[in-house]
Amino acid sequence: MAKALNAQAAAAYAVAQIIKNGRSLSQTLPEAIGRLQHPKDQALTQELCYGSLRWWPRLTLIISQLLQKPLKPKDQDIHALLIIGLYQLEYMRIPAHAAVSETVTATNALGKQWAKGLVNGILRTFQREQESLAAEVAKDEEASCAHPRWLLERLKTAWPEQWRTIMEANNNRPPMSLRVNQCATNRDSYLQSLANTELAAHPAPYATEGITLEQAVAVERLPGFEQGMVSVQDTAAQLAPGLMALQPGHRILDACAAPGGKTCHLLESCPDIDLYALDQDPERLTRVEENLARLSLNATLITADAGEPGQWWDGKPFDRILLDAPCSATGVIRRHPDIKLLRQTDDIDKLVQQQQKLLHALWLLLRPGGILVYATCSILPQENTQQVMNFLEQQQDASEIQIDEDWGHYQTAGRQILPGEDEMDGFYYACLVKA
Ligand SMILES: C[S@@+](CC[C@H](N)C(=O)[O-])C[C@H]1O[C@@H](n2cnc3c(N)ncnc32)[C@H](O)[C@@H]1O
């Protein structure tokens, strides 16, 4: 493939990598951006990727109506390019002729000149038949909701009253939220700095250091970002320290720490703790290192499997453990629309097993009277309430500390925030104490 890509070819490359190789957009987008002919096309490439993934099930149905025969598996990049073409025509304010011409041109850079006529034809037919195609979409729930069927079924079962609102929130763009570094400044002063820079923002209702911007901006535009005054973090993810009753001198384990959002927040909340930040992914752990350095914070980093403490634990119990577990990420689809393509229904059982193993293994490392906070960015009860209920049944020395807060929804165990509520991501928290 040619090195110098236009935005459409770069986006098709990034998205095709997700379909073909199961990689995530956060991995493939930087690669695609690195291949752009004009760096100014970065924002457009990002928008094309996010938007086309957000509406993927809907646009895929439309493509299937327009194609006379399905594309070959090796032409996933052309499938991605067609989706990107439709996304521009249906959802963006790019003039239609420019969108079509740039999308057709992208076939060259992808080394698929043969697809020029096909792409041109499909996009032009779409323009002519947009109304009748919308009627086809309306008949198909997967397409009209822009969610895979398995996920819709799970949402309907888990949240019969709320599933439509959840689905709509998942299809919306998320706000950009910030966490003010309370060691460096306070929320009111930082809101003033934002106002001075003409960035409109408001305080978050529940996260005491949280701010939501009216419009997303590049981090370089945030006052004092490089100096560690502020970090980008969803406000639901900022609720962990408030549940951990941290005290100076506490020995703390952040068991699934990367990229370190919560690690840094714990340290900002109580700088005199002895924090161990562990993750099994060494590459992701370097992100923790970078975040700690930018915020001038210190933690001991460990690359290891949290579920196998025999391989890394020094035998000294922890006062507090945060288990921000690997999960389906069904609460953050609005931020990571590639989840619609990457996640399959069979993954859920495997994740539940993994979470269960981590909970039981880490429990042994907690001192009597110590607290373990279990968190996920999932909205599926199997990973959350049911997981914690099963754990409480099996561990006789574990009990729940009820979370007495107004955010989210009370659950038989823990509290659940649904996506979009109070501008937050979907998140689950439960607090467990050892007898
Ligand atoms: C939800 S993310 C954590 C986000 C992080 N707490 C934050 O606030 O920035 C889950 C993390 O768990 C890590 N992970 C998954 N399985 C693990 C295991 N068995 N041991 C250690 N880390 C694991 C993943 O590499 C991933 O970085």
The ligand as a Gaussian input file, in Angstrom:
#p B3LYP/6-31G(d) Opt

LIG

0 1
 C       -9.951000      -1.693000      32.485000
 S       -8.257000      -1.726000      32.159000
 C       -7.613000      -0.846000      33.542000
 C       -7.740000       0.650000      33.470000
 C       -6.950000       1.348000      34.545000
 N       -7.300000       0.882000      35.856000
 C       -7.134000       2.854000      34.497000
 O       -7.906000       3.403000      35.269000
 O       -6.456000       3.503000      33.689000
 C       -7.839000      -3.381000      32.542000
 C       -6.367000      -3.676000      32.551000
 O       -6.209000      -4.982000      33.085000
 C       -5.058000      -5.554000      32.527000
 N       -5.140000      -7.004000      32.813000
 C       -5.970000      -7.912000      32.265000
 N       -5.780000      -9.122000      32.836000
 C       -4.820000      -8.961000      33.770000
 C       -4.172000      -9.838000      34.679000
 N       -4.509000     -11.140000      34.750000
 N       -3.202000      -9.345000      35.476000
 C       -2.854000      -8.043000      35.407000
 N       -3.427000      -7.173000      34.560000
 C       -4.389000      -7.620000      33.755000
 C       -5.113000      -5.145000      31.088000
 O       -3.825000      -5.210000      30.501000
 C       -5.663000      -3.722000      31.211000
 O       -4.612000      -2.799000      31.185000

